[in-house]
């Protein structure tokens, strides 16, 4: 059996031995000689200094790279948009982060990390899929890994926030939303079966605006987080 490990937790490297193997695999698969290639690393905001120092040490002493630069992810996001000024809201797989950047200067007091992320959205979507009518739920794989992969695909292909008022108190009343055309919300399972996704699955990203949908009051909404 494969021994699957996750050397990162909330974007922070927790196992450098395993992370080194991942970097080695990347270099090999991409056919890149690290001794001849400057390396750019991205890291979440508020990453502890000792993590950055260890990355730099490995790049220079183990991989012998000619140059290494570590950049905070919000900087790379705003540069990718062709700007150097703005408020960046970066919703990643395991963390959400925000930063205020003016003329390429980061006002560090505004830097924030937020644990509600894309992974929470996927888990919430898995929960909604399991709550679908019996006929649909029986078509879904019982294996949690397979169901996770299906939820990830549905999230990437179909999920969006509501363009009109969303009824948080009674989600079943959201079926009159303009976005609920089930003819456009069909998904093909790995075994070839076609399932129809209801509007509550499609609009599962509403958890970012109403985190209480997760059954917990421990999270702020995105609007509160930005304020």
PyMOL commands that set and color helices and strands:
alter all, ss='L'
color gray80, all
select helices_A, chain A and resi 16-29+34-36+49-62+73-80+108-110+118-130+134-137+144-158+171-176+182-184+199-202+204-208+211-214+222-226
alter helices_A, ss='H'
color red, helices_A
select strands_A, chain A and resi 8-9+12-13+39-43+68-72+86-91+96-102+105-106+112-114+186-188+194-196
alter strands_A, ss='S'
color yellow, strands_A
deselect
rebuild
show_as cartoon
